[in-house]
Amino acid sequence: MSAELVIFYVLAAGAVGSAAAMLLPTTGRNPIHSALLLIAALFCLAGLYALLSAHLLTALQIIVYAGAIMVLFTFVIMLLNLSPNEILPAKLTLTKIVAGVLGLFVFGKLLTALTIASAGAKAVDLADPVYANYGTIKTVGRMLYSTFMVPFELASVLLLVAAVAAVALAKKSLKYVDAPVPPPAKLTRLAHKGDDHDAEAGDGHHGGGHH
């Protein structure tokens, strides 16, 4: 077994293990722990990109996703400020069952598409001069802003909507303290009269003690 294959298995196990640990009851109940595990999964994915000689995607994975995007996630988690008591225990509902079935369906379709697309595929030697521009900024940029421009912009809009929705949900859960209602004017005058009477009594007491 080559060293490259060993590194691939280690990185793949790290990515899958970190993603699975986010759903476990011991770590999934703490949002910060889940965010840290997601960072670990993103770093493992960046290592897989490096094995494919996609160095630009490796750098973008670390700088953009493991860096900027995770800072945004952590900011949203801190803004929500959910205590363990506010996190309800997991319950099996009809919505979750439907979501699980649809998720398995989409995963099956994706696996089928990958199997059909990779049928008869041959290994590519990245050292071949024909693939000298593979993974470079120029090649990726041309594909990103021409062939895959619509999915790229949709992903940007999706992230923006998710951030706005998180802030809107956080505002609903925040508890604002109302300004105190001022007392009626009559009570205010009585309070001032009481203070003046106490002050006069105090002055008379000090005066009698002096004599």
N, C-alpha and C positions, 0 to 999 in steps of 0.2 A: 504493500500500500504506500503510495507516494505521500510526501509531506503536504502537498497541496490538497489532497483528498482528506487527510486528517484535519487540516485547518478548516476545510469546508464543513465536515461533520461537527466539529467543535462550535463553529459559528452558527450553524443551522440549529444545533441543540440549544445554544444560548438564546437565539431569537425565539424559538418555539417555547422554551422553558420560561423566559421572561414574560411572554405574552400570556401563557397559561397561568403564571403566578399572579397576574393582575386580577384574575377571576376567583382566586381561592379565598375562602372566608377569612383566613388569618392575615392576609395582606390586602385583599380587595376592599376591606372596610375602611382603610385609611387612604384618602385620595392622594396624599403626598407620596406614600409608598408606591401606589400604582403609577404615579408620574415618573418616579425614579426607575421603576421596572420598565416602563415604556422607553425611557432614555437608553437603558441597557439593550433593549431589543433593537432600537434604531442604530446603535453602535455596531451590533452584530450584523445588521443588514448592510451597513456601510462596509464592513469587512468583506461581505460576500460580493459587493460591487467591486472592491479592490481586486478580488480574485479573478474577476472577469475583465480586468484591465480597464474598467470604466472609472478612471481616476477623477473625472469631473463630477460624476454622480456621487462618488465617495465623499468628495469635499462638500458638495451641496447637501448631502444627507447629514453630515455632521454640523455644518454651519447653519443651515436653514431649519432642518427638522429637529435634530438633537439640541440645537441652540435656540434660535428665535422662536420656533413654534412651541417648544416646551416651556420657554419663559412665558409665553402667552397662556398656555394651559395652567401653569403654576399661579399666574396672576388671577385667572378666573377662579381657581380653587380657593385662593386666599380671599377673594372678593365674596364668594359664597359663604365661606366661614361656617361650614356645617360641622356641628359637634357629633360625636358618636351616637348621642341620644336621638338626634334628628334623622339619622339614617335608619330607615325602616328595614326590618328583616325581609329577606327575599321571599316572595310568594309566587306560586305558580298561577298565572292568570291566562285568560284566553289570548290576550295580546301577545304575551311572551311565547305561547305555543305557536301562534301564527307566525311571529317573527322568526322563531327557530326553524319552522318548516320552510319558510321562504329563504332563510339563510342557507339551509342544506340544499335547497333547489338551485340557488345561485352558485354555491360552491361546486355542485355536481356539473352544472353547465360550464363553469370555468375549467374544471378538470377535464371535461370532454373536449372543450375547444383546444386546450393545451395539448392533449393527447393527439388530436387530429393534426394540429399544426406541426407537432414535432415528429410525426410519423415519417420515416425515411430521411430525417435530417442527419447531416454529417457534421462531425466535429470540425471546428474552424481553427486554423493555426493563426493566432493573433500576431505572430512574428512575421507573417507574410507581408511584403510591402503593399499588397492590395488593401490590407486593413490598417494601414499606417495612420489614417485619420479616425479610426474607431475610438469613440469616447472623447474626442477633442471638443473644445468650446465651440469651434466653428460648426462642426457637424451637428452637435446637439442643439445649438442655437437655431440653426436652419430648420431642423425638424420640429423644434418646439414652437417656433413662431410661423410655421407654414402648415405642416401636416397635422400637428397636434395642438394648434392654437386654441380651438374651441374647448377641448377638455381642460387645457391649462387655465383658461379664464374662468371656466365653471368651477374649478377647484378653488380659485381665489375668491369667487363670490360665496362659495359654500363656507369657507373659513370666516369670511366677514359676517355672514348671517349667523353662524354659530357663536361668534364673539358677542354680537349684539343681543342675541337671545339669552346668553348667559348673564349679561349685565341686566337685562330686563327682568329675568327671574330673580336675580339678587336684590333688585330694588323692591320687589314685592315682598321679600322676606325680611327686609330691614325694618327695625322697629324705631320709629321716630318719636321723640318725646315732645308733646305739645307744649307750647309756651304757657306758663302759669297765668291763670285768669286773675286780673287785679281785683282786690276787694272793693266793695261798694264805698262810695265817698263818705257815707255816714260813719262806717266803721273806721275809716282812716282818720276822721276828725276825732272820734272818741279815743283812738290810740294815741294821737298827738296830745290830747288833753291829759291822758293818763301819764304820759312821759313828762309833761310840764309839771304836773302835780308832784310826781316823784322827785323831780329836780328841785322844786321849791322846798319840799320836806327835807331833802338832803342838805340844802343850804342852811335851813333853820337848825338842823341838828349840829352841823359843824359850827355854826355861830354860837349855839348854847354851850358847846364843849369848850369854845375859846374863852367865854366869860367864866 
